[in-house]
Amino acid sequence: MSKRSVADLKPGEKAIIQSFNDQLMSLKLLEMGCLPGAEICMHCKAPLGDPICLNVSGYCLSMRRSEAASILIEN
């Protein structure tokens, strides 16, 4: 079974960040507060599904679905 990513979450669904699958993107995400072990929640999606809005570390963070796909989560 493949690992799930933040891009797979549905609005309102919560998960715990486990790791990243893109080293360059992981540095950017770590600086934005997406730390392993942190809870992340899909807040909403744009009408066409991209970008998405996430709640993480006490604030809202918008990103592209392709960026969210690099954040692996625990089931």
C-alpha positions as CSV (number, residue, x, y, z in Angstrom):
1,M,0.0,0.0,0.0
2,S,1.4,3.4,-1.0
3,K,1.8,6.1,1.6
4,R,-0.9,8.8,1.7
5,S,0.0,12.5,1.3
6,V,-1.7,15.7,2.4
7,A,-3.0,16.0,-1.2
8,D,-5.2,13.0,-0.5
9,L,-7.0,14.6,2.5
10,K,-10.6,15.6,2.2
11,P,-11.9,19.0,3.6
12,G,-12.1,18.7,7.4
13,E,-9.9,15.6,7.5
14,K,-6.9,15.7,9.9
15,A,-3.7,13.7,9.9
16,I,-0.2,13.7,11.4
17,I,2.8,14.7,9.3
18,Q,5.2,11.8,9.1
19,S,7.9,12.7,6.5
20,F,8.6,14.3,3.1
21,N,9.4,12.7,-0.2
22,D,11.1,15.8,-1.8
23,Q,14.3,17.1,-0.2
24,L,14.2,20.6,-1.7
25,M,10.5,21.1,-0.9
26,S,11.0,19.7,2.6
27,L,13.2,22.6,3.6
28,K,10.6,25.1,2.4
29,L,7.8,23.2,4.2
30,L,9.8,22.9,7.5
31,E,10.4,26.7,7.5
32,M,6.6,27.2,7.1
33,G,5.9,25.0,10.2
34,C,5.1,21.7,8.6
35,L,7.1,19.6,11.1
36,P,7.0,15.8,11.4
37,G,4.6,15.0,14.3
38,A,2.5,18.1,13.7
39,E,-1.2,17.8,13.1
40,I,-2.4,19.1,9.7
41,C,-6.0,19.6,8.6
42,M,-7.4,20.2,5.1
43,H,-9.5,23.4,5.5
44,C,-10.7,23.8,2.0
45,K,-9.9,23.5,-1.7
46,A,-10.3,26.1,-4.5
47,P,-13.2,25.4,-6.8
48,L,-11.0,23.6,-9.3
49,G,-9.1,21.7,-6.6
50,D,-5.9,23.7,-6.7
51,P,-4.6,25.5,-4.5
52,I,-5.6,24.1,-1.2
53,C,-5.8,25.7,2.3
54,L,-4.4,23.8,5.3
55,N,-4.4,24.4,9.0
56,V,-1.0,23.6,10.5
57,S,0.8,24.8,13.6
58,G,-2.0,27.3,14.4
59,Y,-2.3,29.1,11.1
60,C,-3.7,28.7,7.6
61,L,-1.3,27.8,4.8
62,S,-2.1,27.7,1.1
63,M,-0.2,25.6,-1.3
64,R,-0.4,23.8,-4.6
65,R,-1.6,20.2,-4.6
66,S,1.7,19.2,-6.1
67,E,3.5,20.7,-3.1
68,A,1.1,19.0,-0.7
69,A,1.8,15.7,-2.4
70,S,5.4,15.8,-1.0
71,I,4.1,15.8,2.6
72,L,3.6,12.1,3.7
73,I,1.1,11.5,6.5
74,E,0.3,8.7,9.0
75,N,-3.0,6.9,8.5
